């Protein structure tokens, strides 16, 4: 969703999900939303993503991620800062709060094809299994390395891939990875897409699996105005 802005204000919304009934009752809904404001070299973005999954009337996931992000554009790079809040029922994560800064550099750009890399430190505050005998409260400082890749396959079809590697500053055996390749078909103000989301944590802090993956299909709508 963090594509180049051609308008002062941009609102982007995407939805995907499914409903299954019969031998199993499954409801899934995902939404990703962005509100962005751009003026000169300054860019402010507000993200809010939500995921809901219910199986046989049991809520498996009611997770959200929200982030407020500020970027200052340089010639072929930018400086950024962000604050983020998160909740993940599926991971028994009651809250995750981040504050960070960083530097993003464009390595390659031609037409709509590009490769960007970014680096920065951030503060991490996590709470698991709150109000239970197994409550876990973790505070870390991490280094984040990330890349953003877009490849135009045809005029309307493109591949957009995001990769994150987050390293604990005091324990290098504790690291997290996130990979999301996405195939997007573009209409004028409308997009359909399929994406795979892969998450890995080398040392989970509670008794959960260290790997999660999803395959999603959906659409998004862009609205820009000056």
Backbone as ProteinMPNN parsed JSONL, in Angstrom:
{"seq_chain_A": "XXXXXXXXXXXXXXXXXXXXXXXXXXXXXXXXXXXXXXXXXXXXXXXXXXXXXXXXXXXXXXXXXXXXXXXXXXXXXXXXXXXXXXXXXXXXXXXXXXXXXXXXXXXXXXXXXXXXXXXXXXXXXXXXXXXXXXXXXXXXXXXXXXXXXXXXXXXXXXXXXXXXXXXXXXXXXXXXXXXXXXXXXXXXXXXXXXXXXXXXXXXXXXXXXXXXXXXXXXXXXXXXXX", "coords_chain_A": {"N_chain_A": [[0.815, -1.203, 0.0], [2.128, 1.127, 0.299], [2.728, 2.898, -1.936], [3.922, 5.272, -4.429], [2.723, 8.599, -4.058], [0.403, 10.447, -5.925], [-1.33, 12.428, -5.37], [-2.465, 14.963, -3.027], [-3.921, 14.019, -0.814], [-4.569, 10.614, -0.041], [-6.672, 7.826, 0.037], [-6.749, 4.468, 0.708], [-8.174, 1.303, 0.494], [-8.561, -2.132, 1.217], [-10.079, -5.377, 0.892], [-10.58, -8.765, 1.846], [-11.617, -12.215, 2.112], [-13.554, -15.074, 3.33], [-16.378, -17.358, 3.503], [-17.484, -20.334, 4.88], [-19.653, -23.115, 5.076], [-21.284, -26.07, 6.409], [-19.807, -29.117, 6.831], [-17.913, -27.842, 8.269], [-17.847, -24.707, 9.873], [-16.703, -21.73, 8.842], [-15.515, -18.485, 9.051], [-13.933, -15.754, 7.628], [-12.304, -12.63, 7.537], [-10.561, -9.913, 6.213], [-9.001, -6.745, 6.3], [-7.302, -3.952, 4.977], [-6.177, -0.682, 5.441], [-5.366, 2.629, 4.454], [-4.543, 5.993, 5.08], [-3.218, 8.808, 3.69], [-1.137, 11.727, 3.661], [0.458, 14.212, 1.823], [2.928, 16.698, 1.523], [5.081, 18.795, -0.069], [8.234, 17.692, 0.773], [7.398, 16.132, 2.804], [5.686, 13.393, 4.242], [2.933, 11.806, 5.596], [1.549, 8.916, 6.94], [-1.209, 6.878, 7.846], [-1.933, 3.728, 8.94], [-4.21, 1.002, 9.151], [-4.874, -2.258, 9.874], [-6.902, -5.175, 9.858], [-7.874, -8.421, 11.004], [-10.082, -11.135, 11.042], [-11.053, -14.297, 12.179], [-13.177, -17.021, 12.48], [-13.958, -20.215, 13.614], [-16.204, -22.809, 13.634], [-17.818, -21.305, 15.349], [-15.995, -20.441, 17.218], [-13.752, -17.944, 18.09], [-10.829, -17.523, 16.478], [-9.03, -15.703, 15.58], [-8.759, -12.266, 16.082], [-7.421, -9.857, 15.201], [-5.359, -6.912, 15.067], [-3.398, -4.345, 13.48], [-1.972, -1.218, 13.799], [-0.506, 1.767, 12.562], [1.275, 4.805, 12.694], [3.063, 6.82, 10.575], [5.84, 8.781, 9.628], [7.572, 10.352, 7.001], [10.455, 11.837, 5.546], [11.449, 13.089, 2.562], [14.412, 12.601, 0.7], [16.889, 12.97, -1.909], [17.243, 10.385, -3.368], [16.282, 8.816, -1.38], [14.98, 8.417, 1.992], [14.138, 9.611, 5.281], [12.646, 8.211, 8.181], [10.091, 7.835, 10.742], [8.166, 6.113, 13.249], [5.232, 5.01, 15.051], [3.628, 2.221, 16.534], [0.9, -0.01, 17.124], [-0.394, -3.179, 18.193], [-2.334, -6.208, 18.179], [-2.773, -9.694, 18.685], [-4.706, -12.307, 18.754], [-4.395, -14.926, 17.924], [-1.757, -15.476, 18.521], [-1.674, -15.29, 21.217], [-1.008, -12.774, 21.976], [-1.43, -9.976, 23.688], [-0.807, -7.285, 23.504], [1.327, -5.207, 21.516], [3.705, -2.818, 21.243], [5.457, -0.429, 19.38], [8.17, 1.814, 18.758], [10.036, 3.631, 16.499], [12.823, 4.563, 14.307], [14.366, 5.313, 11.101], [16.199, 4.73, 7.985], [15.68, 4.865, 4.546], [16.59, 3.661, 1.368], [16.732, 4.062, -2.119], [17.645, 1.638, -4.413], [17.343, 0.754, -7.014], [15.498, 1.977, -9.792], [13.24, 2.083, -12.382], [10.883, 3.044, -14.631], [8.019, 1.53, -13.455], [9.301, -0.295, -11.976], [11.185, -1.14, -9.105], [13.631, -1.2, -6.425], [13.987, -0.969, -3.056], [15.8, -0.515, -0.001], [15.936, -0.681, 3.588], [16.877, 0.454, 6.888], [16.899, 0.453, 10.448], [16.639, 1.193, 14.026], [14.411, 0.023, 16.656], [12.11, 0.303, 19.439], [10.563, -2.175, 21.411], [7.688, -3.415, 22.957], [6.047, -5.943, 24.522], [3.182, -7.905, 25.464], [2.1, -10.971, 26.64], [-0.463, -13.439, 27.212], [-1.984, -12.067, 29.172], [-3.06, -11.269, 32.515], [-3.023, -13.86, 33.505], [-1.636, -16.859, 35.037], [0.582, -17.405, 33.592], [1.564, -15.131, 32.496], [3.514, -13.056, 30.372], [5.835, -10.525, 29.978], [7.617, -8.614, 27.774], [10.402, -6.62, 26.909], [12.232, -5.209, 24.354], [15.023, -4.052, 22.352], [15.381, -3.665, 18.971], [17.027, -4.251, 15.782], [16.086, -3.393, 12.551], [15.984, -4.7, 9.321], [15.072, -4.277, 6.005], [13.44, -4.836, 2.819], [11.992, -3.637, -0.24], [10.313, -4.49, -3.047], [9.363, -4.136, -6.409], [8.068, -5.41, -9.375], [7.253, -5.04, -12.68], [5.25, -6.993, -14.581], [3.463, -7.093, -16.787], [1.637, -4.45, -18.496], [-0.511, -4.125, -16.737], [-0.167, -6.025, -14.797], [1.643, -6.902, -11.9], [4.342, -7.713, -9.636], [4.731, -7.382, -6.21], [6.831, -7.246, -3.495], [7.557, -7.601, -0.061], [9.978, -7.65, 2.507], [11.072, -8.342, 5.792], [13.559, -8.308, 8.325], [14.178, -8.73, 11.631], [16.2, -8.095, 14.326], [17.175, -8.956, 17.579], [18.785, -6.704, 19.682], [20.353, -7.449, 21.858], [20.464, -10.164, 21.885], [21.405, -12.137, 19.504], [20.442, -14.546, 18.617], [17.786, -14.367, 18.727], [15.538, -13.587, 16.488], [13.338, -12.235, 13.959], [11.402, -12.849, 11.027], [9.687, -11.672, 8.146], [7.824, -12.201, 5.263], [6.262, -11.182, 2.329], [5.128, -11.777, -0.66], [3.319, -10.443, -3.396], [0.932, -10.666, -5.963], [-0.433, -8.48, -8.249], [-3.192, -7.215, -10.051], [-3.917, -4.483, -11.992], [-6.48, -2.117, -12.319], [-7.992, 1.016, -13.298], [-8.683, 2.551, -10.906], [-8.825, 0.461, -9.218], [-7.898, -2.661, -7.827], [-7.07, -6.128, -8.006], [-5.831, -8.914, -6.16], [-3.497, -11.491, -5.138], [-1.847, -12.955, -2.386], [0.878, -14.137, -0.363], [1.598, -14.578, 3.019], [4.228, -14.837, 5.225], [5.521, -15.632, 8.349], [8.131, -15.768, 10.76], [9.562, -16.61, 13.866], [12.405, -16.979, 15.671], [12.764, -17.63, 18.372], [10.213, -18.092, 20.129], [8.334, -16.559, 22.82], [6.443, -17.782, 24.346], [4.562, -20.901, 24.539], [4.102, -21.494, 21.54], [3.888, -22.101, 17.974], [6.709, -21.402, 15.871], [6.318, -20.503, 13.317], [4.15, -19.007, 10.959], [1.78, -18.908, 8.294], [-0.055, -17.582, 5.489], [-2.423, -17.597, 2.786], [-3.911, -15.339, 0.685], [-6.678, -13.797, -1.036], [-7.903, -10.931, -2.679], [-9.23, -7.522, -2.995], [-8.552, -4.059, -3.724], [-9.151, -0.51, -3.343], [-8.413, 2.672, -4.603], [-8.444, 6.085, -3.708], [-7.827, 9.284, -4.578], [-7.227, 12.769, -3.87], [-6.856, 16.316, -4.214]], "CA_chain_A": [[0.0, 0.0, 0.0], [3.002, 2.301, 0.4], [3.184, 3.286, -3.269], [4.144, 6.695, -4.611], [1.494, 9.363, -4.045], [0.251, 11.455, -6.966], [-2.285, 13.397, -4.873], [-2.176, 15.457, -1.691], [-4.517, 13.035, 0.077], [-4.897, 9.326, -0.647], [-7.327, 6.836, 0.876], [-6.675, 3.144, 0.086], [-8.856, 0.286, 1.282], [-8.632, -3.449, 0.592], [-10.854, -6.376, 1.62], [-10.603, -10.138, 1.362], [-12.17, -13.112, 3.106], [-14.378, -16.166, 2.846], [-17.347, -17.949, 4.426], [-17.706, -21.74, 4.569], [-20.607, -23.767, 5.959], [-21.445, -27.493, 6.106], [-19.078, -29.909, 7.817], [-17.171, -26.888, 9.089], [-18.274, -23.323, 9.724], [-15.509, -20.887, 8.869], [-15.68, -17.106, 8.595], [-12.677, -15.011, 7.628], [-12.398, -11.283, 6.969], [-9.337, -9.121, 6.347], [-9.089, -5.402, 5.74], [-6.113, -3.097, 5.12], [-6.603, 0.684, 5.143], [-4.321, 3.643, 4.545], [-4.839, 7.399, 4.828], [-1.905, 9.442, 3.527], [-1.097, 13.163, 3.352], [1.765, 14.575, 1.305], [3.171, 18.114, 1.258], [6.498, 18.99, -0.377], [9.022, 16.49, 1.05], [6.843, 15.498, 4.0], [4.645, 12.404, 3.987], [2.375, 11.191, 6.802], [0.647, 7.81, 6.618], [-1.881, 6.171, 8.93], [-2.346, 2.397, 8.503], [-4.969, 0.165, 10.084], [-5.17, -3.566, 9.292], [-7.695, -5.995, 10.771], [-8.12, -9.788, 10.566], [-11.025, -11.871, 11.891], [-11.275, -15.681, 11.779], [-14.002, -17.779, 13.398], [-14.16, -21.591, 13.173], [-17.216, -23.466, 14.469], [-18.263, -20.292, 16.312], [-14.899, -20.085, 18.122], [-12.913, -16.887, 17.508], [-9.421, -17.907, 16.43], [-8.237, -14.5, 15.359], [-9.386, -10.951, 16.012], [-6.124, -9.191, 15.305], [-5.212, -5.637, 14.361], [-2.134, -3.617, 13.498], [-2.128, 0.187, 13.403], [0.782, 2.454, 12.544], [1.391, 6.182, 12.236], [4.41, 6.864, 10.009], [6.25, 10.05, 9.019], [8.764, 10.235, 6.154], [10.983, 13.051, 4.93], [12.082, 12.639, 1.329], [15.672, 13.146, 0.215], [16.982, 12.811, -3.354], [16.883, 9.013, -3.712], [16.12, 8.109, -0.12], [14.112, 9.114, 2.932], [14.221, 9.35, 6.714], [11.288, 7.934, 8.653], [9.843, 7.48, 12.135], [6.842, 5.5, 13.348], [4.709, 4.389, 16.27], [2.768, 1.127, 16.092], [0.208, -0.821, 18.114], [-0.783, -4.445, 17.586], [-2.913, -7.257, 19.015], [-2.895, -10.927, 17.918], [-5.307, -13.374, 19.553], [-3.844, -16.201, 17.472], [-0.437, -15.649, 19.129], [-1.832, -14.954, 22.641], [-0.331, -11.482, 22.139], [-2.417, -8.978, 24.092], [-0.412, -5.971, 22.991], [2.702, -5.019, 21.04], [3.897, -1.405, 20.937], [6.76, -0.138, 18.792], [8.565, 3.182, 18.401], [11.286, 3.456, 15.769], [13.29, 5.502, 13.294], [15.158, 4.584, 10.122], [16.653, 5.324, 6.728], [15.297, 4.051, 3.394], [17.39, 4.031, 0.206], [16.371, 3.456, -3.396], [18.773, 1.001, -5.075], [17.059, 0.674, -8.456], [14.179, 2.448, -10.198], [13.028, 2.303, -13.805], [9.444, 2.969, -14.85], [7.355, 1.135, -12.218], [10.133, -1.29, -11.301], [12.092, -0.525, -8.14], [14.121, -1.949, -5.274], [14.382, -0.125, -1.933], [16.211, -1.188, 1.229], [15.797, 0.205, 4.74], [17.49, 0.013, 8.14], [16.645, 1.329, 11.577], [16.371, 0.57, 15.323], [13.122, 0.344, 17.255], [11.786, -0.17, 20.787], [9.479, -3.16, 21.331], [7.087, -3.726, 24.256], [5.054, -6.976, 24.228], [2.513, -8.565, 26.583], [1.454, -12.23, 26.282], [-1.239, -14.147, 28.236], [-2.235, -11.084, 30.233], [-3.963, -11.635, 33.616], [-2.986, -15.301, 33.759], [-0.457, -17.278, 35.793], [1.698, -17.546, 32.655], [1.764, -13.82, 31.859], [4.885, -12.757, 29.958], [6.026, -9.139, 29.537], [8.931, -8.553, 27.149], [10.843, -5.35, 26.33], [13.44, -5.393, 23.553], [15.443, -3.106, 21.324], [15.706, -4.462, 17.789], [17.454, -3.653, 14.524], [15.227, -3.845, 11.466], [16.487, -4.636, 7.951], [13.929, -4.584, 5.153], [13.539, -4.53, 1.391], [10.719, -3.425, -0.912], [10.604, -4.824, -4.443], [8.221, -4.14, -7.317], [8.438, -5.793, -10.735], [6.127, -4.941, -13.605], [5.226, -8.147, -15.472], [2.816, -6.522, -17.971], [1.158, -3.103, -18.202], [-1.459, -4.134, -15.631], [0.16, -7.077, -13.836], [2.922, -6.655, -11.252], [4.694, -8.412, -8.407], [5.212, -6.493, -5.161], [7.307, -8.107, -2.407], [8.096, -6.948, 1.129], [10.723, -8.561, 3.383], [11.602, -7.757, 7.023], [14.389, -9.113, 9.224], [14.269, -7.961, 12.869], [17.208, -8.742, 15.171], [17.28, -8.482, 18.958], [20.09, -6.057, 19.835], [21.113, -8.074, 22.944], [20.49, -11.621, 21.699], [21.341, -12.325, 18.062], [19.699, -15.767, 18.307], [16.377, -13.98, 18.729], [15.256, -12.786, 15.296], [12.039, -12.434, 13.308], [11.366, -12.593, 9.587], [8.363, -11.545, 7.54], [7.915, -12.17, 3.802], [4.943, -11.08, 1.689], [5.062, -11.543, -2.097], [1.947, -10.173, -3.816], [0.662, -10.486, -7.391], [-1.494, -7.48, -8.332], [-3.695, -6.833, -11.376], [-4.351, -3.107, -11.826], [-7.418, -1.366, -13.128], [-7.695, 2.445, -13.14], [-8.709, 2.862, -9.471], [-9.245, -0.79, -8.591], [-6.888, -3.71, -7.957], [-7.303, -7.439, -7.409], [-4.509, -9.439, -5.816], [-3.297, -12.677, -4.305], [-0.607, -12.751, -1.643], [1.294, -15.1, 0.654], [2.246, -13.948, 4.165], [5.021, -15.821, 5.972], [6.16, -15.063, 9.536], [8.976, -16.709, 11.502], [10.236, -16.102, 15.06], [13.366, -18.027, 16.045], [12.639, -17.999, 19.796], [8.943, -17.62, 20.708], [8.421, -16.342, 24.259], [5.492, -18.684, 24.977], [4.453, -22.181, 23.831], [3.418, -21.404, 20.255], [4.75, -22.44, 16.856], [7.518, -20.245, 15.465], [6.031, -20.18, 11.923], [2.776, -18.801, 10.519], [1.68, -18.55, 6.881], [-1.398, -17.367, 4.97], [-2.63, -17.288, 1.375], [-5.078, -14.48, 0.642], [-7.145, -13.221, -2.295], [-8.694, -9.767, -2.331], [-9.25, -6.366, -3.878], [-8.336, -2.772, -3.066], [-9.654, 0.66, -4.069], [-7.648, 3.88, -4.317], [-9.147, 7.35, -3.908], [-6.907, 10.395, -4.367], [-7.793, 14.092, -4.11], [-5.97, 17.424, -3.868]], "C_chain_A": [[0.854, 1.26, 0.0], [3.58, 2.676, -0.96], [3.33, 4.798, -3.354], [2.818, 7.435, -4.701], [1.5, 10.396, -5.158], [-0.713, 12.557, -6.546], [-1.871, 13.851, -3.477], [-2.687, 14.49, -0.635], [-4.796, 11.751, -0.695], [-5.539, 8.433, 0.407], [-7.322, 5.516, 0.116], [-7.285, 2.123, 1.028], [-8.856, -1.025, 0.524], [-9.382, -4.413, 1.505], [-10.622, -7.752, 1.007], [-11.156, -11.024, 2.471], [-12.95, -14.238, 2.481], [-15.323, -16.629, 3.937], [-17.618, -19.369, 3.971], [-18.695, -22.317, 5.574], [-20.811, -25.205, 5.503], [-20.782, -28.298, 7.197], [-18.251, -29.033, 8.754], [-17.729, -25.493, 8.831], [-17.056, -22.434, 9.906], [-15.841, -19.517, 8.308], [-14.344, -16.395, 8.703], [-12.869, -13.672, 6.935], [-11.098, -10.551, 7.246], [-9.535, -7.76, 5.69], [-7.798, -4.642, 6.008], [-6.489, -1.697, 4.636], [-5.443, 1.651, 5.339], [-4.904, 5.02, 4.258], [-3.506, 8.125, 4.803], [-2.061, 10.906, 3.152], [0.326, 13.528, 2.948], [1.826, 16.077, 1.042], [4.664, 18.331, 1.115], [7.262, 17.683, -0.127], [8.512, 15.709, 2.249], [5.693, 14.56, 3.634], [4.232, 11.758, 5.313], [1.39, 10.109, 6.37], [0.071, 7.223, 7.908], [-2.403, 4.852, 8.369], [-3.205, 1.75, 9.589], [-5.364, -1.121, 9.367], [-5.894, -4.421, 10.329], [-7.939, -7.369, 10.162], [-9.036, -10.48, 11.567], [-11.205, -13.274, 11.33], [-12.074, -16.373, 12.877], [-14.221, -19.175, 12.816], [-15.087, -22.295, 14.152], [-17.594, -22.589, 15.654], [-17.223, -19.965, 17.387], [-13.994, -19.077, 17.433], [-11.449, -17.297, 17.626], [-8.538, -16.677, 16.314], [-9.142, -13.277, 15.336], [-8.254, -9.949, 16.212], [-6.113, -7.866, 14.547], [-3.772, -5.156, 14.449], [-2.416, -2.196, 13.037], [-0.763, 0.865, 13.494], [0.625, 3.88, 12.021], [2.837, 6.397, 11.826], [4.666, 8.222, 9.354], [7.539, 9.837, 8.229], [9.147, 11.6, 5.606], [11.835, 12.642, 3.739], [13.388, 13.386, 1.053], [15.754, 12.854, -1.288], [16.549, 11.419, -3.805], [16.676, 8.163, -2.465], [15.17, 8.9, 0.773], [14.477, 8.735, 4.358], [12.809, 9.125, 7.224], [11.28, 7.67, 10.158], [8.432, 6.915, 12.217], [6.524, 5.104, 14.776], [3.688, 3.359, 15.82], [2.15, 0.418, 17.279], [-0.337, -2.065, 17.446], [-1.39, -5.367, 18.631], [-3.092, -8.488, 18.152], [-3.401, -12.039, 18.824], [-4.688, -14.724, 19.212], [-2.475, -16.499, 18.073], [-0.469, -15.431, 20.637], [-1.109, -13.649, 22.972], [-1.383, -10.42, 22.441], [-2.095, -7.596, 23.578], [1.04, -5.997, 22.545], [2.818, -3.565, 20.607], [5.328, -1.17, 20.472], [6.932, 1.358, 18.596], [9.914, 3.068, 17.704], [11.591, 4.57, 14.786], [14.093, 4.7, 12.263], [15.487, 5.391, 8.884], [16.311, 4.353, 5.599], [16.001, 4.579, 2.146], [16.886, 3.308, -1.038], [17.627, 2.928, -4.092], [18.593, 0.987, -6.589], [15.656, 1.204, -8.72], [14.174, 2.696, -11.699], [11.574, 2.03, -14.117], [8.78, 2.636, -13.517], [8.112, 0.042, -11.473], [11.067, -0.59, -10.309], [12.526, -1.532, -7.076], [14.592, -0.946, -4.236], [14.841, -1.011, -0.778], [16.138, -0.177, 2.369], [16.445, -0.421, 5.963], [17.126, 0.989, 9.238], [16.413, 0.562, 12.86], [14.949, 0.888, 15.786], [12.989, -0.3, 18.636], [10.544, -1.049, 20.691], [9.005, -3.516, 22.732], [5.926, -4.7, 24.006], [4.483, -7.584, 25.512], [1.776, -9.798, 26.064], [0.667, -12.768, 27.48], [-1.514, -13.261, 29.449], [-3.271, -11.604, 31.235], [-4.095, -13.146, 33.797], [-1.725, -15.625, 34.547], [0.785, -17.388, 34.915], [1.997, -16.232, 31.924], [3.245, -13.564, 31.581], [4.93, -11.329, 29.414], [7.464, -8.995, 29.05], [9.199, -7.145, 26.619], [12.174, -5.586, 25.622], [13.772, -4.131, 22.777], [15.928, -3.943, 20.145], [16.254, -3.594, 16.661], [16.589, -4.242, 13.422], [15.924, -3.637, 10.124], [15.325, -5.04, 7.032], [14.206, -4.213, 3.702], [12.142, -4.475, 0.801], [10.978, -3.533, -2.408], [9.321, -4.789, -5.256], [8.711, -4.429, -8.734], [7.193, -5.798, -11.615], [6.204, -6.073, -14.621], [4.612, -7.76, -16.814], [2.354, -5.123, -17.591], [0.269, -3.067, -16.966], [-1.142, -5.149, -14.541], [1.536, -6.832, -13.231], [3.096, -7.523, -10.016], [5.287, -7.417, -7.43], [5.576, -7.345, -3.956], [7.935, -7.278, -1.294], [8.799, -7.997, 1.985], [11.265, -7.788, 4.573], [12.462, -8.781, 7.759], [14.649, -8.265, 10.463], [15.112, -8.719, 13.885], [17.24, -8.11, 16.55], [18.682, -7.935, 19.191], [20.96, -6.711, 20.907], [21.221, -9.588, 22.806], [20.307, -11.925, 20.213], [20.662, -13.632, 17.655], [18.199, -15.52, 18.245], [16.131, -13.058, 17.531], [13.895, -13.16, 14.72], [12.167, -12.106, 11.826], [9.917, -12.521, 9.124], [8.548, -11.386, 6.038], [6.51, -12.144, 3.228], [5.087, -10.767, 0.202], [3.598, -11.404, -2.531], [1.885, -9.993, -5.331], [-0.57, -9.6, -7.512], [-1.879, -7.242, -9.783], [-4.378, -5.479, -11.222], [-5.415, -2.706, -12.843], [-7.143, 0.113, -12.853], [-7.657, 2.862, -11.676], [-8.976, 1.615, -8.634], [-8.185, -1.854, -8.841], [-7.432, -5.014, -7.373], [-5.938, -8.085, -7.18], [-4.606, -10.795, -5.124], [-1.935, -12.545, -3.64], [-0.367, -13.899, -0.667], [1.99, -14.322, 1.77], [2.938, -15.021, 4.994], [5.726, -15.111, 7.126], [6.95, -16.149, 10.26], [9.615, -15.99, 12.678], [11.119, -17.224, 15.593], [13.171, -18.524, 17.464], [11.34, -17.439, 20.374], [9.022, -17.547, 22.229], [7.418, -17.173, 25.041], [5.372, -19.935, 24.106], [3.555, -22.045, 22.593], [4.408, -21.786, 19.165], [5.513, -21.199, 16.409], [7.248, -19.823, 14.024], [4.532, -20.03, 11.7], [2.794, -18.447, 9.038], [0.213, -18.434, 6.48], [-1.341, -17.193, 3.458], [-3.943, -16.532, 1.281], [-5.388, -14.039, -0.785], [-8.013, -12.017, -1.937], [-8.674, -8.685, -3.385], [-8.988, -5.115, -3.062], [-8.815, -1.648, -3.967], [-8.875, 1.878, -3.622], [-8.473, 5.105, -4.626], [-8.182, 8.471, -3.58], [-7.565, 11.724, -4.661], [-6.836, 15.149, -3.589], [-6.696, 18.483, -3.053]], "O_chain_A": [[0.349, 2.349, -0.272], [4.799, 2.76, -1.112], [2.908, 5.52, -2.45], [1.886, 6.958, -5.348], [2.472, 11.133, -5.326], [-0.899, 13.525, -7.284], [-1.041, 13.218, -2.825], [-1.982, 14.175, 0.323], [-5.207, 11.789, -1.855], [-5.029, 8.295, 1.518], [-7.833, 5.446, -1.002], [-6.957, 2.082, 2.213], [-9.118, -1.046, -0.678], [-9.334, -4.29, 2.729], [-10.485, -7.883, -0.21], [-11.162, -10.631, 3.638], [-13.012, -14.359, 1.257], [-15.125, -16.351, 5.12], [-17.946, -19.596, 2.806], [-18.6, -22.051, 6.772], [-20.544, -25.533, 4.347], [-21.15, -28.182, 8.366], [-17.93, -29.425, 9.876], [-18.045, -25.146, 7.693], [-16.456, -22.388, 10.98], [-16.389, -19.406, 7.212], [-13.697, -16.431, 9.749], [-13.509, -13.585, 5.887], [-10.591, -10.564, 8.368], [-10.169, -7.654, 4.641], [-7.262, -4.677, 7.116], [-7.051, -1.542, 3.552], [-4.644, 1.509, 6.265], [-5.667, 5.193, 3.308], [-2.747, 8.073, 5.77], [-2.982, 11.285, 2.428], [1.283, 13.194, 3.646], [0.926, 16.658, 0.435], [5.428, 18.088, 2.048], [6.961, 16.669, -0.757], [9.131, 14.729, 2.662], [4.838, 14.899, 2.816], [5.066, 11.234, 6.051], [0.51, 10.349, 5.543], [0.764, 7.09, 8.917], [-3.212, 4.843, 7.442], [-2.961, 1.925, 10.782], [-6.096, -1.088, 8.377], [-5.557, -4.404, 11.513], [-8.182, -7.488, 8.961], [-8.809, -10.428, 12.775], [-11.479, -13.434, 10.141], [-11.707, -16.324, 14.051], [-14.622, -19.31, 11.66], [-14.802, -22.372, 15.346], [-17.682, -23.048, 16.793], [-17.539, -19.286, 18.363], [-13.522, -19.319, 16.322], [-10.904, -17.404, 18.725], [-7.444, -16.62, 16.877], [-10.166, -13.262, 14.653], [-8.15, -9.291, 17.248], [-6.772, -7.72, 13.517], [-3.031, -5.511, 15.366], [-3.036, -1.994, 11.993], [0.031, 0.574, 14.388], [-0.07, 4.122, 11.034], [3.745, 6.185, 12.629], [3.823, 8.743, 8.623], [8.483, 9.219, 8.722], [8.291, 12.41, 5.25], [12.828, 11.93, 3.893], [13.465, 14.61, 1.155], [14.731, 12.512, -1.882], [15.58, 11.291, -4.554], [16.868, 6.948, -2.489], [14.623, 9.924, 0.362], [15.051, 7.675, 4.607], [11.871, 9.771, 6.758], [12.299, 7.334, 10.76], [7.596, 7.199, 11.36], [7.416, 4.891, 15.598], [2.965, 3.578, 14.848], [2.79, 0.26, 18.319], [-0.706, -2.031, 16.272], [-1.025, -5.326, 19.805], [-3.516, -8.371, 17.002], [-2.63, -12.641, 19.571], [-4.479, -15.562, 20.089], [-2.07, -17.66, 18.13], [0.582, -15.389, 21.277], [-0.657, -13.445, 24.098], [-2.136, -10.014, 21.556], [-2.993, -6.819, 23.253], [1.872, -6.706, 23.111], [2.108, -3.127, 19.702], [6.283, -1.645, 21.086], [5.976, 2.078, 18.308], [10.842, 2.473, 18.252], [10.74, 5.403, 14.473], [14.458, 3.551, 12.512], [15.114, 6.556, 8.75], [16.614, 3.163, 5.684], [16.013, 5.783, 1.891], [16.643, 2.101, -1.016], [18.567, 3.686, -4.334], [19.544, 1.179, -7.347], [14.729, 0.918, -7.962], [15.011, 3.434, -12.218], [11.081, 0.923, -13.898], [8.951, 3.373, -12.546], [7.633, -0.483, -10.468], [11.669, 0.433, -10.636], [11.885, -2.561, -6.86], [15.498, -0.157, -4.503], [14.337, -2.12, -0.597], [16.261, 1.028, 2.151], [16.554, -1.642, 6.076], [17.049, 2.196, 9.011], [16.027, -0.606, 12.812], [14.357, 1.884, 15.37], [13.647, -1.29, 18.956], [9.592, -0.718, 19.985], [9.807, -3.873, 23.594], [4.94, -4.34, 23.363], [5.19, -7.757, 26.505], [0.936, -9.698, 25.169], [1.073, -12.58, 28.627], [-1.302, -13.66, 30.594], [-4.227, -12.285, 30.862], [-5.149, -13.644, 34.192], [-0.849, -14.775, 34.707], [1.905, -17.456, 35.42], [2.611, -16.234, 30.857], [4.108, -13.813, 32.423], [4.171, -10.968, 28.515], [8.411, -9.22, 29.803], [8.344, -6.546, 25.966], [13.123, -6.098, 26.217], [12.925, -3.262, 22.572], [16.78, -4.818, 20.3], [15.996, -2.393, 16.585], [16.385, -5.455, 13.368], [16.395, -2.54, 9.823], [14.671, -6.053, 7.278], [15.077, -3.397, 3.4], [11.227, -5.159, 1.26], [11.761, -2.767, -2.969], [8.305, -5.348, -4.842], [9.637, -3.787, -9.231], [6.21, -6.479, -11.322], [7.126, -6.111, -15.436], [5.177, -8.064, -17.864], [2.642, -4.653, -16.491], [0.288, -2.086, -16.222], [-1.769, -5.142, -13.482], [2.496, -6.582, -13.96], [2.126, -8.002, -9.43], [6.226, -6.693, -7.762], [4.736, -8.086, -3.443], [8.734, -6.376, -1.545], [8.285, -9.1, 2.17], [11.846, -6.714, 4.411], [12.133, -9.966, 7.809], [15.266, -7.204, 10.371], [14.784, -9.844, 14.26], [17.321, -6.889, 16.685], [19.666, -8.626, 18.926], [22.181, -6.554, 20.88], [21.985, -10.224, 23.532], [19.18, -11.965, 19.72], [20.338, -13.817, 16.482], [17.438, -16.362, 17.767], [16.484, -11.879, 17.569], [13.374, -14.249, 14.962], [12.923, -11.221, 11.425], [9.043, -13.216, 9.644], [9.327, -10.547, 5.585], [5.667, -12.967, 3.583], [5.161, -9.594, -0.165], [2.741, -12.164, -2.081], [2.686, -9.26, -5.911], [-1.624, -9.911, -6.956], [-1.014, -7.084, -10.644], [-5.305, -5.333, -10.425], [-5.273, -2.923, -14.047], [-6.135, 0.43, -12.221], [-6.68, 3.473, -11.244], [-9.32, 1.722, -7.457], [-7.637, -1.942, -9.94], [-8.158, -5.008, -6.379], [-4.995, -7.827, -7.928], [-5.652, -11.181, -4.602], [-0.979, -12.077, -4.258], [-1.309, -14.547, -0.209], [2.87, -13.503, 1.503], [2.312, -15.993, 5.414], [6.433, -14.124, 6.923], [6.508, -17.293, 10.363], [10.15, -14.892, 12.522], [10.624, -18.3, 15.929], [13.383, -19.704, 17.744], [11.367, -16.408, 21.046], [9.69, -18.366, 22.86], [7.517, -17.268, 26.265], [6.005, -20.021, 23.054], [2.39, -22.439, 22.616], [5.617, -21.798, 19.392], [5.024, -20.079, 16.55], [7.875, -18.881, 13.54], [3.74, -20.832, 12.194], [3.708, -17.768, 8.57], [-0.653, -19.096, 7.051], [-0.348, -16.71, 2.913], [-4.975, -17.018, 1.743], [-4.497, -13.921, -1.626], [-8.785, -12.082, -0.98], [-8.185, -8.875, -4.499], [-9.18, -5.11, -1.846], [-8.882, -1.797, -5.187], [-8.688, 2.106, -2.427], [-9.126, 5.178, -5.667], [-7.756, 8.605, -2.433], [-8.37, 11.826, -5.586], [-6.093, 14.91, -2.637], [-6.097, 19.49, -2.675]]}, "name": "protein", "num_of_chains": 1, "seq": "XXXXXXXXXXXXXXXXXXXXXXXXXXXXXXXXXXXXXXXXXXXXXXXXXXXXXXXXXXXXXXXXXXXXXXXXXXXXXXXXXXXXXXXXXXXXXXXXXXXXXXXXXXXXXXXXXXXXXXXXXXXXXXXXXXXXXXXXXXXXXXXXXXXXXXXXXXXXXXXXXXXXXXXXXXXXXXXXXXXXXXXXXXXXXXXXXXXXXXXXXXXXXXXXXXXXXXXXXXXXXXXXXX"}
